[in-house]
Amino acid sequence: MKYHIREANPVDMPAVLKLIQELAIFEKEPKAVELTLAELTTEGFGPNPLFYCFVAEMDQKIVGTAICYYRFSTWKGRSVHLEDLIVTKSMRRQGIGNSLYKEVLAFANRHGVRRVEWAVLDWNTPAIEFYEQSGATLLKDWFLAQMDAKKVKSYLANH
């Protein structure tokens, strides 16, 4: 089976959203996706896109995606954050994830960033092993912190 990697375009976003929903199920958060197709399309392809998206396509069907965006590090300067790398379950273990990963790293390299970073769940052993084998360093002494909109509003109202 032959696939190819390319930059996504707005017509790919329904398939990308479906992959995002598939990832949420895999990560045991099936109801977590609040993002709409309209938001995904507007935020990725408007006048000031907030992310870059690459897709793996096979037989004119999207079977994987990698979504990344620029961040700024006070130590390193511009960096790239790999938000999600998703391959549909039936197409895993065929090199598609590796090809998408290489595309994000090539994107970062072309744009001269000093660091690429991402998060991986501590129970996702295949992903952890893949990233470690690629030369990535897993920072086990850092916690990822998040606050949803409801908690932001509560904090602001009470402090």
Protein Blocks (a to p, Z undefined) as FASTA:
>chain_A
ZZddddddfklmmmmmmmmmmmmmmnopaklpmbdfklmmmmmmmmbdcbdcddddeehi
afbdcdddddddfklopadddfbacddfklgonommmmmmmmmmmmmmmnopabdcdddd
fklmmlmmmmmmnopacdfkbccddddfklmmmmmmmZZ
